[in-house]
């Protein structure tokens, strides 16, 4: 879900885990607008630890961003990330 509020693009995202728990850090996620310009997260809220076979909702705000771009998300397959990380790119709007 995305909306424009006070000059900010606000996006909510459902994060689901599989057979193992995952850790995310929405404060490090980035948005790339339709013009290709990267925009850092202005604010984010939501759980960062997702237990196995569950989901959480995270919201992020990007200042002066326009819908139609993409968010690069990342995380770890465990709390301390010893086995590497994962990432993905999601279309917005």
N, C-alpha and C positions, 0 to 999 in steps of 0.2 A: 504494500500500500504506500502511496506517496501523495503528498499535498504541499502546497506552498503556503507558508505562514510567516508574515512579517519579513519577507525577503529571504527566508530560509527554505530550503527543500528539506522536508521531513519525511523520512522513510521508515516504515516498520517492516521487520523481517522475521519470519518464523524460522528458527534454527532447530533442526532435528538431529538426534544422534541415532546411531545404529546399535550394534551389539555391544559396543564399548562407549564409555563416557568420553566427552570431548571438552576442551577448553577453548574459548574464543576471547578475543580482545577487540571489541568494536571500536575502541579509541584509536586503533592503528589502521582501521579500514579506510580506504580512500574512494572517492567518487571522481569519475572522469565524465565531464559534461558532454553534450552532443558536439561541442566544438573541439573536444579533445583535451581541454584544459583540466588538469588535476585539481581537486579541491579536498583539503583535509577535513576530517570530522570536526565540527564546531562543538558538538555535544553528543553524548550517547548514554543510554541507560538500558539496563537489563542484566540478567544473570550472565556470568562469564563461564560458569561450569554447568555442563548439561549432562545429567546422569544417563546411563545407558537406556535406550529405548524410550526416550522422552523428547519433549520439545519445550522451547522457551520463545518468547517474543522480545526482540531487541528493537529499540528505535534509535535513529541517528538523525542529526541535523547538520546540514551543509550550508554555510553562509554564501549567499549570492550565487547559488547553483540553479541550473534549469533542468527540468525533467527531460528524459530522453537519452540519458547517458548510461553508465554502468558503475556498479560498486565492486571493488575487489575486496573479498573477504578472506580471512585466514584464521588458523587455529592450530591446535595440537590434539593428537589422539589420546592425550592423558594430561594430568595436571602439571607435570614438570617438563614435558616435551622432550624426553630423552630419545625418542624414536623418530624424530623429525616432525615436520609440519605439513599441513595441507592448505590449499588456497583454491579459490574459484572466482569467476567473474559472473555477476548477475545483472541482467538488463533492468533498468528502471523506467517505467512509463512506456 
